Amino acid sequence: MFRHVIAPVRSYTKAANEVVRHRGLNSDAKLLLLYVQGLPESEADKPLGEHADALGLRPREYQRAKKALTAGGFLYEWKVQRRDGRWSTHQVLSNVTLTREEASAVRNGAPVRKAGDPEEPGGAKPTAGSARPRAAGSHPPVEEDCGKTSSHPPTEEPVAEEPVAEEPATEPPAAEASAPEVATAERLLLSLRHQSRDLLLGVREARGLAEMAAEWLRRGVSVGELRHALTSHLPGDGVRSAVGFLRHRLTEKLPQRPPEAGDSPVAGGIVICEGPGREHTFRQVGDETRCGSCRRERARTRAESEPGGGAVAWRDHFDKVARGVIT
């Protein structure tokens, strides 16, 4: 395939590759997002539905696009009751994915900084004293080195630098090395944002929780079970802090450690049963010498041999009760 692309110089809107290549957004959702992104500030206060009408989207097409934008973390809405008792809807539409906390900050007018953005310059205090004009001619001119190299070699011999002893590279201990469970847990924590936008974690945040999540995997919990434990039954009003919420669940819902081989209740191995019949074996639990079937048969035989034991007909039982023999 050959491409012919001419970059426009005016009347254009920059589209992020994250939006253009997003598989969760259909064409109507992408077109609506780019349309709103290129609007002037004077038309930014209109509802999203009016912009959809301006694009010619039908109500059903607009609802599908709105649902896709909400699921992708580009659109957030709040229902607010005004002083006159009426309800209004506040909408925040962004060309980058936001969490509910970040969208609330945008709604309240606070700036939102994403990972990788340059830091804002700090408010440095000015130098003490008042500003004065620069004095000219108070110093003699100094020849500036414009980067030209001299053809004459230096007259002084260069001083030999003492060799610096290099410290031997120390390998990280085994405890600090990235275990397979830790790497799997970190990938799982970073993928939780696909399950819920409120569980979006940064790389450092996921790395800080990876060891706690890896402990679940060491205790026999599968990746699917761990994902279900972290993403099921989320709060209805949203998650305020994804790091705090996941740390609480990883700590409070930590399962018990499975019993080791030495903690097994089986005390013995396979032994020969001392009961009657053909020779057979069973697994010994305590200090018993007969299998379960032989022990039950022996107990039944003893019960029948004792006085009053064995099967009793119901007529004989009622006759004894009537004569007062038994109560």
Residue frames relative to the residue before (quaternion, step in Angstrom):
aa qw qx qy qz dx dy dz
M 1.0000 0.0000 0.0000 0.0000 0.00 0.00 0.00
F 0.2236 -0.7586 0.6007 0.1170 3.58 -0.99 0.93
R 0.2093 -0.7774 0.5835 0.1068 3.54 -1.04 0.81
H 0.0754 -0.7544 0.6505 0.0449 3.54 -1.15 0.72
V 0.0732 0.8125 -0.5628 0.1333 3.56 -0.23 1.31
I 0.0714 -0.7579 0.6483 0.0166 3.54 -0.99 0.98
A 0.3401 -0.7540 0.5265 0.1969 3.58 -0.58 1.13
P 0.3889 -0.7231 0.5108 0.2549 3.62 -0.73 0.96
V 0.3567 -0.7420 0.5352 0.1889 3.54 -1.18 0.64
R 0.7906 0.0758 -0.0538 0.6053 3.63 1.19 -0.25
S 0.8241 0.2257 -0.1898 0.4837 3.53 -1.37 0.43
Y 0.5181 0.5995 -0.4499 0.4121 3.56 0.65 1.11
T 0.2795 -0.7306 0.6024 0.1588 3.55 -1.37 0.36
K 0.3894 -0.7157 0.5317 0.2310 3.55 -0.86 0.98
A 0.1210 -0.7877 0.6027 0.0398 3.57 -0.86 1.01
A 0.3808 -0.7294 0.5251 0.2175 3.55 -0.79 1.05
N 0.5520 -0.6141 0.4477 0.3432 3.56 -1.09 0.68
E 0.5735 0.5917 -0.3798 0.4204 3.59 1.14 -0.57
V 0.6854 0.4556 -0.2803 0.4940 3.59 1.09 -0.71
V 0.6785 0.5073 -0.3066 0.4340 3.57 0.86 -0.95
R 0.7742 0.3518 -0.1774 0.4955 3.60 0.96 -0.88
H 0.4090 0.7170 -0.4752 0.3048 3.59 1.25 0.18
R 0.3326 -0.7775 0.5044 0.1745 3.58 -0.64 1.13
G 0.6412 0.5400 -0.3330 0.4318 3.59 1.17 -0.40
L 0.6730 0.4595 -0.2922 0.5006 3.61 1.25 -0.23
N 0.3286 -0.7250 0.5652 0.2167 3.55 -0.91 0.87
S 0.7251 -0.4458 0.2901 0.4374 3.56 -1.27 0.11
D 0.6377 0.5252 -0.3398 0.4495 3.62 1.02 -0.71
A 0.6489 0.5121 -0.3226 0.4611 3.59 0.99 -0.80
K 0.6625 0.4932 -0.3139 0.4682 3.60 0.93 -0.82
L 0.6605 0.5051 -0.3126 0.4593 3.58 0.94 -0.87
L 0.6547 0.5072 -0.3160 0.4629 3.60 0.96 -0.82
L 0.6500 0.5186 -0.3158 0.4571 3.59 0.99 -0.83
L 0.6890 0.4638 -0.2842 0.4790 3.59 0.91 -0.88
Y 0.6140 0.5508 -0.3489 0.4448 3.59 1.09 -0.67
V 0.6843 0.4653 -0.2812 0.4860 3.58 0.91 -0.93
Q 0.6181 0.5626 -0.3448 0.4272 3.60 1.05 -0.72
G 0.7429 0.4153 -0.2273 0.4732 3.60 1.03 -0.72
L 0.4758 0.6783 -0.4467 0.3376 3.61 1.23 0.12
P 0.5032 -0.6227 0.4877 0.3481 3.61 -1.14 0.47
E 0.6788 -0.5093 0.3439 0.4018 3.56 -1.27 0.34
S 0.6068 0.5887 -0.3615 0.3931 3.60 1.08 -0.58
E 0.7467 0.3620 -0.2099 0.5171 3.61 1.17 -0.52
A 0.4396 0.7248 -0.4451 0.2886 3.61 1.23 0.17
D 0.6518 0.5470 -0.3211 0.4158 3.62 1.16 -0.50
K 0.5151 0.6464 -0.4313 0.3617 3.61 1.19 -0.12
P 0.5569 -0.5911 0.4469 0.3752 3.62 -1.11 0.51
L 0.6191 -0.5662 0.3986 0.3704 3.52 -1.22 0.51
G 0.6022 0.5807 -0.3603 0.4127 3.58 1.09 -0.59
E 0.6385 0.5152 -0.3409 0.4591 3.61 1.04 -0.69
H 0.6369 0.5056 -0.3364 0.4748 3.59 1.02 -0.68
A 0.6244 0.5251 -0.3418 0.4665 3.59 1.06 -0.66
D 0.6346 0.5101 -0.3333 0.4755 3.61 1.07 -0.72
A 0.6382 0.5284 -0.3327 0.4504 3.57 1.04 -0.75
L 0.6746 0.4723 -0.2911 0.4870 3.58 1.14 -0.60
G 0.5021 -0.6668 0.4196 0.3567 3.58 1.23 -0.28
L 0.3947 0.7142 -0.4903 0.3060 3.58 1.16 0.47
R 0.4173 -0.6879 0.5342 0.2593 3.54 -0.99 0.82
P 0.6847 -0.5008 0.3193 0.4224 3.63 -1.17 0.43
R 0.6788 0.4776 -0.3080 0.4651 3.59 0.90 -0.84
E 0.6421 0.5065 -0.3266 0.4738 3.60 1.01 -0.74
Y 0.6409 0.5189 -0.3258 0.4625 3.59 1.03 -0.76
Q 0.6515 0.5129 -0.3218 0.4571 3.60 0.96 -0.80
R 0.6463 0.5009 -0.3251 0.4751 3.61 1.00 -0.76
A 0.6639 0.4891 -0.3136 0.4708 3.60 0.94 -0.80
K 0.6443 0.5188 -0.3169 0.4640 3.57 1.00 -0.79
K 0.6447 0.5141 -0.3178 0.4680 3.60 1.00 -0.79
A 0.6616 0.4982 -0.3106 0.4665 3.61 0.98 -0.80
L 0.6563 0.5022 -0.3173 0.4651 3.60 0.98 -0.77
T 0.6476 0.5068 -0.3220 0.4692 3.59 1.04 -0.72
A 0.6706 0.4937 -0.3052 0.4620 3.59 0.94 -0.85
G 0.7003 0.4709 -0.2755 0.4604 3.61 1.07 -0.65
G 0.5359 -0.6501 0.4009 0.3597 3.60 1.24 -0.07
F 0.5178 0.6416 -0.4206 0.3785 3.61 1.21 0.41
L 0.7771 0.2533 -0.1167 0.5642 3.61 1.15 -0.55
Y 0.0093 0.7727 -0.6340 0.0291 3.56 -1.01 0.93
E 0.1231 -0.7920 0.5968 0.0369 3.56 -1.10 0.78
W 0.0960 -0.7618 0.6384 0.0548 3.55 -1.25 0.64
K 0.2889 -0.7221 0.6046 0.1716 3.55 -1.08 0.82
V 0.0144 -0.8102 0.5825 -0.0640 3.58 -0.61 1.21
Q 0.2876 -0.7494 0.5753 0.1574 3.56 -0.97 0.94
R 0.3318 -0.7657 0.5212 0.1788 3.54 -0.72 1.08
R 0.7091 -0.4650 0.3154 0.4260 3.56 -1.30 0.10
D 0.6776 0.4881 -0.2985 0.4620 3.58 1.09 -0.63
G 0.6209 -0.5783 0.3328 0.4116 3.61 1.27 0.13
R 0.5911 0.5702 -0.3755 0.4296 3.58 1.20 -0.23
W 0.3946 -0.7079 0.5435 0.2183 3.51 -1.27 0.55
S 0.0699 -0.7747 0.6278 0.0289 3.53 -1.14 0.76
T 0.3428 -0.7326 0.5598 0.1802 3.54 -1.24 0.55
H 0.1779 -0.7630 0.6160 0.0819 3.54 -0.87 1.06
Q 0.1056 -0.8065 0.5815 0.0130 3.56 -0.82 1.04
V 0.0915 -0.7516 0.6514 0.0491 3.53 -1.18 0.77
L 0.0321 -0.7906 0.6107 -0.0316 3.58 -0.62 1.19
S 0.0472 -0.8094 0.5840 -0.0392 3.56 -0.74 1.13
N 0.4244 -0.6959 0.5153 0.2645 3.55 -1.18 0.56
V 0.6840 0.3346 -0.2783 0.5854 3.58 1.34 0.25
T 0.5665 -0.5996 0.4365 0.3592 3.56 -1.16 0.53
L 0.0679 -0.7921 0.6066 -0.0062 3.54 -0.97 0.97
T 0.4160 -0.6386 0.5722 0.3030 3.52 -1.26 0.40
R 0.6770 -0.4807 0.3466 0.4365 3.56 -1.29 0.18
E 0.6214 0.5377 -0.3491 0.4505 3.60 1.06 -0.68
E 0.6777 0.4836 -0.2934 0.4699 3.57 0.91 -0.89
A 0.6413 0.5117 -0.3240 0.4712 3.58 1.03 -0.75
S 0.6285 0.5202 -0.3353 0.4711 3.60 1.05 -0.71
A 0.6352 0.5217 -0.3298 0.4643 3.57 1.05 -0.75
V 0.6396 0.5064 -0.3207 0.4813 3.61 1.01 -0.77
R 0.6419 0.5290 -0.3166 0.4559 3.56 1.01 -0.81
N 0.7202 0.4262 -0.2412 0.4913 3.59 1.04 -0.79
G 0.5957 -0.6169 0.3490 0.3778 3.58 1.26 0.05
A 0.5164 0.6316 -0.4294 0.3874 3.60 1.25 0.10
P 0.4795 -0.6628 0.4778 0.3201 3.64 -1.00 0.67
V 0.2284 -0.7551 0.6032 0.1179 3.54 -1.13 0.73
R 0.1402 -0.7897 0.5954 0.0473 3.55 -0.73 1.13
K 0.2643 -0.7613 0.5762 0.1360 3.55 -0.84 1.04
A 0.6512 -0.5040 0.3877 0.4142 3.56 -1.30 0.27
G 0.7677 0.3293 -0.2603 0.4842 3.58 -0.85 1.00
D 0.5306 0.6178 -0.4258 0.3945 3.61 1.23 -0.21
P 0.5143 -0.6330 0.4613 0.3492 3.63 -1.01 0.64
E 0.5051 -0.6581 0.4689 0.3030 3.52 -1.05 0.79
E 0.5057 -0.6405 0.4865 0.3120 3.52 -1.15 0.73
P 0.5207 -0.6368 0.4505 0.3470 3.61 -1.00 0.72
G 0.4496 -0.7015 0.4863 0.2633 3.53 -0.92 0.91
G 0.5492 -0.6205 0.4563 0.3244 3.52 -1.24 0.54
A 0.0948 -0.8218 0.5610 0.0306 3.60 0.13 1.25
K 0.4719 -0.6724 0.4928 0.2870 3.55 -1.01 0.82
P 0.4912 -0.6659 0.4626 0.3181 3.63 -0.95 0.77
T 0.6052 -0.5621 0.4236 0.3719 3.53 -1.23 0.46
A 0.5383 -0.6382 0.4398 0.3309 3.55 -1.01 0.82
G 0.6812 0.4601 -0.3603 0.4410 3.58 -1.11 0.71
S 0.5058 -0.6452 0.4852 0.3041 3.54 -1.25 0.34
A 0.5796 -0.5906 0.4355 0.3545 3.54 -1.23 0.50
R 0.0804 -0.7939 0.6025 0.0162 3.54 -0.97 0.92
P 0.5338 -0.6212 0.4480 0.3584 3.61 -1.08 0.58
R 0.5288 -0.6432 0.4622 0.3051 3.52 -1.15 0.70
A 0.3633 -0.7419 0.5243 0.2066 3.56 -0.82 1.04
A 0.2162 -0.7870 0.5696 0.0973 3.55 -0.84 1.02
G 0.8171 0.2804 -0.2007 0.4620 3.59 -1.03 0.77
S 0.4994 0.6716 -0.4319 0.3361 3.59 1.17 0.18
H 0.7482 0.3000 -0.1817 0.5631 3.59 1.19 -0.35
P 0.4964 -0.6423 0.4748 0.3398 3.60 -1.02 0.63
P 0.5821 -0.5892 0.4104 0.3816 3.59 -1.09 0.58
V 0.2144 -0.7600 0.6061 0.0953 3.51 -1.10 0.78
E 0.4641 -0.6788 0.4914 0.2868 3.51 -0.92 0.89
E 0.2789 -0.7689 0.5591 0.1354 3.53 -0.81 1.01
D 0.3909 -0.6946 0.5578 0.2312 3.49 -1.09 0.78
C 0.1604 -0.8274 0.5350 0.0582 3.56 -0.33 1.22
G 0.6719 -0.5240 0.3067 0.4241 3.54 1.15 0.41
K 0.4628 0.6749 -0.4616 0.3424 3.61 1.24 0.19
T 0.3298 -0.7413 0.5564 0.1791 3.56 -1.05 0.79
S 0.3873 -0.7224 0.5289 0.2198 3.53 -1.00 0.86
S 0.4492 -0.7006 0.4879 0.2633 3.55 -1.08 0.78
H 0.6256 0.5340 -0.3449 0.4523 3.62 1.23 -0.34
P 0.4319 -0.6942 0.5003 0.2850 3.59 -0.90 0.84
P 0.5946 -0.5650 0.4101 0.3987 3.61 -1.13 0.39
T 0.4734 -0.6937 0.4762 0.2604 3.55 -1.09 0.86
E 0.7062 0.4229 -0.2632 0.5031 3.58 1.06 -0.64
E 0.4704 -0.6641 0.5028 0.2914 3.50 -1.08 0.80
P 0.4796 -0.6700 0.4695 0.3171 3.58 -0.88 0.80
V 0.4679 -0.6694 0.5079 0.2739 3.52 -1.04 0.83
A 0.4092 -0.7174 0.5085 0.2436 3.53 -0.80 1.05
E 0.3615 -0.7385 0.5325 0.2010 3.52 -0.79 1.03
E 0.4733 -0.6640 0.5015 0.2892 3.51 -1.01 0.82
P 0.4659 -0.6785 0.4768 0.3086 3.56 -0.86 0.88
V 0.3276 -0.7341 0.5692 0.1726 3.50 -0.99 0.92
A 0.4073 -0.7179 0.5121 0.2378 3.51 -0.75 1.07
E 0.3081 -0.7576 0.5504 0.1680 3.53 -0.71 1.12
E 0.4190 -0.6969 0.5275 0.2462 3.49 -0.95 0.93
P 0.4893 -0.6604 0.4696 0.3224 3.58 -0.89 0.81
A 0.4949 -0.6632 0.4801 0.2911 3.48 -0.98 0.90
T 0.2363 -0.7770 0.5739 0.1052 3.50 -0.76 1.11
E 0.3782 -0.7192 0.5408 0.2175 3.50 -0.84 0.97
P 0.5174 -0.6314 0.4617 0.3472 3.58 -0.99 0.71
P 0.5553 -0.6111 0.4366 0.3572 3.57 -1.06 0.67
A 0.6723 -0.5236 0.3467 0.3920 3.49 -1.26 0.44
A 0.6297 0.5534 -0.3473 0.4202 3.57 1.08 -0.66
E 0.7055 0.4482 -0.2703 0.4778 3.57 1.15 -0.72
A 0.5216 0.6366 -0.4250 0.3768 3.58 1.15 -0.31
S 0.5156 -0.6540 0.4585 0.3102 3.52 -1.06 0.78
A 0.2504 -0.7758 0.5672 0.1174 3.54 -0.52 1.22
P 0.6309 -0.5354 0.3774 0.4158 3.61 -1.15 0.38
E 0.6391 0.5276 -0.3418 0.4431 3.59 1.01 -0.75
V 0.6453 0.5214 -0.3279 0.4519 3.59 1.02 -0.78
A 0.6586 0.4975 -0.3145 0.4688 3.60 0.95 -0.82
T 0.6489 0.5045 -0.3173 0.4730 3.59 0.99 -0.80
A 0.6577 0.5079 -0.3112 0.4611 3.58 0.97 -0.85
E 0.6466 0.5175 -0.3289 0.4537 3.61 0.99 -0.76
R 0.6478 0.4972 -0.3225 0.4787 3.60 0.98 -0.77
L 0.6331 0.5279 -0.3328 0.4581 3.58 1.03 -0.75
L 0.6729 0.4961 -0.3087 0.4536 3.60 0.88 -0.88
L 0.6649 0.4944 -0.3107 0.4657 3.60 1.00 -0.73
S 0.6869 0.4815 -0.2856 0.4634 3.61 1.14 -0.53
L 0.4706 0.6876 -0.4480 0.3241 3.62 1.21 -0.07
R 0.5607 0.6122 -0.3991 0.3893 3.60 1.16 -0.42
H 0.6000 0.5422 -0.3678 0.4590 3.61 1.18 -0.42
Q 0.6444 0.5025 -0.3163 0.4818 3.61 1.18 -0.51
S 0.7790 -0.0842 0.0894 0.6149 3.59 0.98 -0.87
R 0.4669 -0.6940 0.4738 0.2754 3.57 -0.85 0.97
D 0.6034 0.5733 -0.3636 0.4184 3.63 1.16 -0.48
L 0.6892 0.4635 -0.2774 0.4829 3.61 1.22 -0.37
L 0.2910 0.7633 -0.5221 0.2452 3.60 1.11 0.65
L 0.0716 -0.8010 0.5942 -0.0118 3.58 -0.78 1.10
G 0.4249 -0.6581 0.5553 0.2792 3.51 -1.25 0.53
V 0.6865 -0.4805 0.3363 0.4298 3.55 -1.27 0.21
R 0.6743 0.4809 -0.3021 0.4719 3.59 0.91 -0.85
E 0.6418 0.5209 -0.3309 0.4552 3.59 0.99 -0.75
A 0.6702 0.4852 -0.3023 0.4733 3.59 0.94 -0.85
R 0.6451 0.5179 -0.3261 0.4575 3.59 1.05 -0.72
G 0.6436 0.5233 -0.3230 0.4557 3.58 1.12 -0.60
L 0.7268 0.3969 -0.2335 0.5096 3.59 1.15 -0.57
A 0.4623 0.7188 -0.4359 0.2822 3.61 1.24 -0.21
E 0.6529 0.5208 -0.3313 0.4391 3.62 0.93 -0.80
M 0.6486 0.5061 -0.3213 0.4689 3.61 1.00 -0.76
A 0.6728 0.4748 -0.2978 0.4830 3.59 1.00 -0.79
A 0.6194 0.5458 -0.3496 0.4429 3.60 1.08 -0.65
E 0.5905 0.5722 -0.3709 0.4317 3.60 1.11 -0.57
W 0.5976 0.5414 -0.3602 0.4691 3.60 1.13 -0.58
L 0.6675 0.4960 -0.3052 0.4640 3.58 0.93 -0.88
R 0.6426 0.5173 -0.3315 0.4579 3.60 1.03 -0.69
R 0.6980 0.4591 -0.2713 0.4780 3.58 1.14 -0.53
G 0.6838 -0.5422 0.2685 0.4078 3.56 1.18 0.51
V 0.5011 0.6408 -0.4392 0.3813 3.63 1.22 0.12
S 0.3932 -0.7246 0.5143 0.2365 3.57 -0.85 0.94
V 0.6644 -0.5035 0.3660 0.4137 3.56 -1.30 0.28
G 0.6529 0.5154 -0.3170 0.4557 3.60 0.99 -0.78
E 0.6551 0.4989 -0.3149 0.4719 3.58 1.00 -0.79
L 0.6443 0.5098 -0.3236 0.4692 3.59 1.01 -0.74
R 0.6352 0.5205 -0.3268 0.4677 3.59 1.00 -0.78
H 0.6584 0.5022 -0.3114 0.4663 3.59 0.97 -0.85
A 0.6553 0.5191 -0.3181 0.4471 3.59 0.97 -0.79
L 0.7166 0.4491 -0.2589 0.4666 3.61 1.04 -0.67
T 0.7757 0.3680 -0.1823 0.4792 3.61 1.07 -0.63
S 0.5941 0.5787 -0.3803 0.4092 3.63 1.17 -0.19
H 0.8498 0.1457 -0.1271 0.4904 3.54 -1.28 0.64
L 0.1262 0.8010 -0.5673 0.1435 3.58 0.70 1.11
P 0.6138 -0.5543 0.3933 0.4017 3.64 -1.10 0.49
G 0.5411 -0.6570 0.4256 0.3073 3.54 -1.03 0.80
D 0.7186 0.4237 -0.2511 0.4910 3.59 1.07 -0.66
G 0.6511 -0.5284 0.3159 0.4439 3.60 1.22 0.30
V 0.4808 -0.6446 0.5204 0.2872 3.51 -1.34 0.32
R 0.3643 -0.7567 0.4997 0.2122 3.58 -0.64 1.09
S 0.7928 0.0487 0.0072 0.6075 3.57 0.91 -0.96
A 0.3611 -0.7547 0.5056 0.2108 3.58 -0.50 1.17
V 0.6477 0.5229 -0.3282 0.4465 3.61 0.99 -0.78
G 0.6925 0.4713 -0.2836 0.4667 3.58 0.86 -0.92
F 0.6461 0.5241 -0.3257 0.4491 3.58 1.00 -0.79
L 0.6965 0.4601 -0.2796 0.4743 3.61 0.87 -0.91
R 0.6273 0.5229 -0.3471 0.4610 3.61 1.02 -0.69
H 0.6402 0.5209 -0.3291 0.4589 3.60 1.02 -0.75
R 0.6871 0.4745 -0.2937 0.4652 3.60 0.90 -0.86
L 0.6477 0.5154 -0.3250 0.4574 3.58 0.98 -0.77
T 0.6922 0.4645 -0.2810 0.4755 3.58 1.09 -0.62
E 0.7450 0.4357 -0.2411 0.4439 3.57 0.78 -1.04
K 0.7608 0.3684 -0.1989 0.4958 3.61 1.02 -0.73
L 0.3090 0.7670 -0.5116 0.2334 3.59 1.20 0.36
P 0.3566 -0.7522 0.5045 0.2292 3.65 -0.63 1.03
Q 0.6270 -0.5385 0.4101 0.3856 3.53 -1.31 0.30
R 0.5380 -0.6128 0.4725 0.3343 3.51 -1.20 0.58
P 0.4718 -0.6829 0.4631 0.3107 3.65 -0.79 0.88
P 0.5491 -0.6258 0.4252 0.3550 3.62 -1.02 0.69
E 0.4461 -0.6929 0.5056 0.2556 3.53 -1.06 0.83
A 0.7099 -0.4651 0.3096 0.4287 3.53 -1.32 0.19
G 0.6756 0.4999 -0.3051 0.4478 3.60 1.03 -0.70
D 0.6646 0.5072 -0.3028 0.4576 3.59 1.23 -0.41
S 0.3966 0.7285 -0.4812 0.2836 3.62 1.19 0.14
P 0.4810 -0.6920 0.4498 0.2959 3.63 -0.93 0.82
V 0.5273 0.6253 -0.4308 0.3812 3.60 1.19 -0.23
A 0.2456 -0.8078 0.5235 0.1147 3.57 -0.57 1.20
G 0.8086 0.1890 -0.0793 0.5515 3.60 0.98 -0.76
G 0.5251 -0.6228 0.4774 0.3294 3.49 -1.33 -0.11
I 0.7459 -0.3158 0.2892 0.5101 3.55 -1.12 -0.76
V 0.0027 -0.7917 0.6093 -0.0448 3.59 -0.79 1.11
I 0.5259 -0.6160 0.4886 0.3245 3.55 -1.33 0.36
C 0.4257 -0.7052 0.5120 0.2436 3.57 -0.89 0.97
E 0.3506 -0.7457 0.5372 0.1799 3.58 -1.02 0.92
G 0.4550 0.7020 -0.4426 0.3229 3.60 1.21 0.13
P 0.6545 -0.5140 0.3741 0.4092 3.60 -1.30 0.21
G 0.6474 0.5305 -0.3920 0.3819 3.51 -1.34 0.16
R 0.7563 -0.3641 0.2796 0.4660 3.50 -1.31 -0.28
E 0.5769 -0.6102 0.4164 0.3485 3.54 -1.06 0.73
H 0.1132 0.7753 -0.6109 0.1136 3.55 -0.88 1.02
T 0.3695 -0.7319 0.5405 0.1889 3.56 -1.27 0.41
F 0.0543 -0.7634 0.6422 0.0428 3.53 -1.36 0.33
R 0.5065 -0.6266 0.4946 0.3260 3.57 -1.30 0.35
Q 0.3389 -0.7678 0.5182 0.1646 3.54 -0.65 1.16
V 0.2627 -0.7680 0.5698 0.1284 3.56 -0.89 1.01
G 0.7939 0.1078 -0.0414 0.5970 3.57 0.90 -0.97
D 0.7249 -0.3589 0.2969 0.5075 3.56 -0.72 -1.14
E 0.3327 0.7575 -0.5042 0.2476 3.61 1.17 0.43
T 0.3203 -0.7584 0.5459 0.1556 3.54 -1.24 0.64
R 0.7242 0.3471 -0.2285 0.5504 3.59 1.28 -0.13
C 0.5419 -0.6178 0.4649 0.3295 3.52 -1.20 0.58
G 0.7074 -0.4715 0.3104 0.4255 3.57 -1.23 0.15
S 0.6536 0.5120 -0.3272 0.4512 3.61 0.93 -0.79
C 0.6715 0.4885 -0.3026 0.4678 3.59 0.93 -0.84
R 0.6436 0.5111 -0.3373 0.4590 3.60 1.01 -0.70
R 0.6550 0.4958 -0.3220 0.4705 3.62 0.97 -0.74
E 0.6484 0.5054 -0.3225 0.4692 3.59 0.98 -0.80
R 0.6465 0.5110 -0.3237 0.4649 3.58 1.00 -0.74
A 0.6539 0.5021 -0.3203 0.4666 3.60 0.98 -0.78
R 0.6496 0.5072 -0.3300 0.4603 3.61 0.97 -0.76
T 0.6436 0.5196 -0.3248 0.4586 3.62 1.00 -0.77
R 0.6548 0.4983 -0.3176 0.4712 3.59 0.97 -0.77
A 0.6468 0.5210 -0.3315 0.4474 3.59 1.00 -0.74
E 0.6760 0.4797 -0.3017 0.4710 3.60 1.01 -0.73
S 0.6679 0.5102 -0.3094 0.4449 3.63 1.05 -0.64
E 0.6039 0.5605 -0.3726 0.4271 3.62 1.12 -0.43
P 0.6037 -0.5613 0.4064 0.3941 3.67 -1.17 0.56
G 0.8023 0.2250 -0.2011 0.5150 3.52 -0.89 0.97
G 0.5412 0.6339 -0.4034 0.3777 3.56 1.26 0.02
G 0.6304 0.5431 -0.4062 0.3776 3.52 -1.29 -0.03
A 0.6844 -0.4705 0.3630 0.4225 3.51 -1.35 -0.02
V 0.1528 -0.7851 0.5981 0.0502 3.58 -0.89 0.95
A 0.4183 -0.7034 0.5151 0.2549 3.57 -0.83 1.02
W 0.5497 -0.6480 0.4064 0.3357 3.57 -0.99 0.72
R 0.6082 0.5411 -0.3712 0.4466 3.63 1.09 -0.54
D 0.6586 0.4904 -0.3207 0.4721 3.60 0.91 -0.85
H 0.6300 0.5413 -0.3437 0.4382 3.58 1.02 -0.73
F 0.6852 0.4723 -0.2900 0.4726 3.60 0.91 -0.87
D 0.6144 0.5395 -0.3535 0.4545 3.61 1.09 -0.64
K 0.6554 0.5043 -0.3116 0.4681 3.58 0.98 -0.81
V 0.6360 0.5192 -0.3284 0.4670 3.57 1.08 -0.73
A 0.6533 0.5193 -0.3053 0.4586 3.57 1.02 -0.87
R 0.7051 0.4374 -0.2688 0.4891 3.63 0.98 -0.76
G 0.4988 -0.6760 0.4205 0.3426 3.58 1.22 -0.12
V 0.3717 0.7310 -0.4985 0.2809 3.55 1.20 0.30
I 0.7806 0.0784 -0.0307 0.6194 3.56 1.01 -0.88
T 0.3024 -0.7422 0.5704 0.1799 3.52 -1.18 0.43
